[in-house]
Amino acid sequence: MGKVFVFVNQKGGVGKTTSAINIGAYMALAGKKVLLVDFDSQGNMSSGVGLSKEKPTVYELLAGSVSASEVIRQTSVKNLDAIAASIDLSGAAIELVDQKDREYFLKNALESVRNEYDYILIDCPPSLGILTLNGLAASDAVLVPMQCEYFALEGITLLLQTVKKVQKSINPGLVIGGIFFTMYDSRTRLAQDVVMQVKSYFKDVVFNTIIPRNVRLSEAPSHGLPICKYDPSCIGAKSYEKLAEEVIRRG
């Protein structure tokens, strides 16, 4: 059975979607069969791998009008498939509020294809609402991208409290798969201090690979390509390749 990772951070702009796309792409290049699931109504993951937001999307999957196999599409990277999202997903967040077993809709929707993939990577919105709870309920492990700034330290504490609540009431098998740093600028003392503090507190939970600030990483989504297709020689590409290898090694 494939392993399911969910990328979560309630703060926006930390490189969550960029990380999900590029870790998934390098896992695929390593010969793993990977499915990306866009679970954010902004649909940035979808456009980042060149998918249109035409129906059917993950919203139709949740609604039960299509099966998972009907909504999965191929990307430009061999072994990398994806399920797109659109603005319709914001309506699903409202519709799920009063539903019975509302936290398990995504888990149930993906069950039929889970055995077809080595890894399923879920990109959630920058919040701790019902969509993110669905992502946490459907997953084996949480991957936390973290920007090297002071407020990120406060945010990660809140996130880990939420994960503990999910472990108690929704998904007891959920674990923290790892924390990794994004948009790192080695020239600033603050970035160095944040890395040092987080590593001293969380120790082995923190991945060794750090993703630096890199303009090519910012450019790639506008071309609908993972960085391995856009500029595989840049420092951002090499960093995500190493991070993907670390994720695979951890299982």
N, C-alpha and C positions, 0 to 999 in steps of 0.2 A: 504494500500500500504506500502511495506517495506521501511525502511529508508536506505539511501545509504551514507556511510562514505568513504572518500578517505584519505589515509595516505600519507602525502606529507612532504618532506624535501629535498631541493636541495643538501644538504650535505650527502654524503654516510657514512655508518658505524655508524649511530645514533640509530640503533635498530628498524628501521621502519618496516621491514619485520617481525622480531621477534614479534613486538608488534601486528601487524595485525593478525598474526597466533594465538597468545595466547589470545588476547582479543576475537577473533572470537570463539576460542575453549571454553573459559569459558562462553561466551554468550550461546553457544550450550548446555553446561552442565546445564545452568540455565533454559533450556527448550525452548530457542528461536531457530527458524529455521534460519540458517546462511549460506550465500554463500560467499566464498572467491574468489576474482578475481585477478589472478596474471597478472599485466599489465607492467611487467618489463622483458625485453628480457633475463636477466640473469636467470630467472626462479627459484629464490631462495625460493619463497613462495611455489612453486610446490613441490620441493624436500623436503622442510621443513615439509610438511604434507604427504610425502610418495608417491607423484604422479610422474609417468614417464612423460617425455616431448614428448611422441609420439603423432602423429596427431590423432584426431583433437585437436587443442589448440585454444587459444583466437585469434590467427592470422587467422585461418580458419573462426572463427566467424565474425571477422571484414570484411573478404573478401566476406562474404555472402554465402560461400559454405556449411555451416552447420548452424543449428539453435542453440539458447542458450541451449535448452533442450538436444541437441545431444552432446554438449561439456562438460556438467556438470558431475562431478564424485564424488562419495562418498569418504570420508576420514575415518580414524579409529575412529573418534569421532562421536557419534550419533548426528544427526541434523546438522552436519557440512559438507557442500558440497564445491567443489572448481572447478574453471576453471584454467587449467594449461597454462603456457606460455613456449615458447622456443625461441631460437635465431632468428627464423623467424620473430618475432615481431619487431626486429630492422629494417627489410625491410619495415614493415608497416609504420614506422615513416617516411621513405623517400617517400613512395607511397602516404601518406596522405597530403603531403605538398601542392600539387597543386589541391587537390580535393575540390569540392564545399561542404560547410558545414562540413569541415574536423574535427571540434572540437566536432561534435555530433555523430561520428561513434559508440563509445562505448555506449553512452546513448541509441541510437536506437537499438543496438544489445541486450541490457539487458531488454528492455521494456517488452518483452513477458513473462519474468519470475519474474519480480519485485514483483508481487502480491503473489508469492509463498513463499516469505521469509520475516521474520521480519527485518533482517538486511543483507545488502550486503556491504562487506568491500573490497575496491579496494586498492591494493598495487602498487604504481607508481615508476618509476625509479628515481634515485637521480639527477634530473635535472628539469628545468622548460620548457621543450620542448613540442612538439605536443602531445606526449602520456600523459604527466601530464595534459595538457590542456583538453584532452578528459576525464580524470578522474575527473577533477574539474567540467566540464560541466555535467557529469553524476550524480553528487552527491548532496546531501542535505547539507552536512556539512564536514568540513575539520578537521581532527585530526592531530596534529603536535607533533611528538616525538622530544625531544630536549635534546641533551647531555649537561652536565653541564660544559661548557668551554667557554672561552671568544669569540671565533669566532662564536659560535652558536648564540650569541646575535646579531651580524651583519647579520647573515643568516636569522634569523627570520624576521627581518625588510624587507629584500628583498622579502621574501615569502609573507608577508602580503600585500605588494604593488601589487604583482601579483594577489593575491586573490581579491583585490579591483578592478583591471582592469577586471577580469573575471566577477565580480558582475555587472559591468557597461555594458559590451558588450556581454557576453555569457550566464551567469547564474545568473540572479538577485536574485534568491532565496537562493543562496549559503551563508552559515554562517560559522563562525569559531566555530566548535563544542568543541574545547578545546585543550590546550597545556599540555603536560605531560613530565616529566623528566625521562630520562633513564640513565643507567650506572652510577648511583649516588654513589660516594664514600664519605661518611660522614667524613672521616679522613682529607680531603683537605679543606682548607679555600676557595679556588676558587669555588668549587662546592657549598658550602654554600652561598657564595656571589652571584653566578649566580641565584640560586633559589630565594634568597631574592629580587634581582633586578627585576626578571621577575614577581614574584608575586606582587610586589609593583606597577608595571606598568600595568600588564594585569588583576590583581585582580581575579574576579570570573571566568574568562576564563580558568584559570589554575586548573587542577585537583589536588585534595588533595593527591592522591596516587603517590608515587615516586618509580620508579623501580630501585633497587640497582644493582651494579655489582654482577654477580652471574655466576660462571663457568658452572653450570648445564644448564642455559639458552643458553650458547654457545654450549654445547654438544648436546642438544636435536635435532637440525636440521640435524645433521649427521646421526641420527637414523631415520629420517623421521617422527618424532613425535612432537606434541605440548608438552609443559612442563607438562601439566596435565596428560599426558600419560607416560612421561619419568621419572619425579620425582615430584609428586604432593605435597610432603612434604617440598620441598626446599623453601627458602625465595623468590626466583624469582617467583615460582608458586603462592605462597600466595599473592604476590604483584600484579601479573596480574589478579588474581581472584578478588581482591578488585577493581582494575582499571576497569575491565569489568562491575562490579556492578555499579560503578560510571557512566560509559557511558550509561548503561541501564536506570539509574535513570534520567539522563538528557534528555533521550528520543531520 
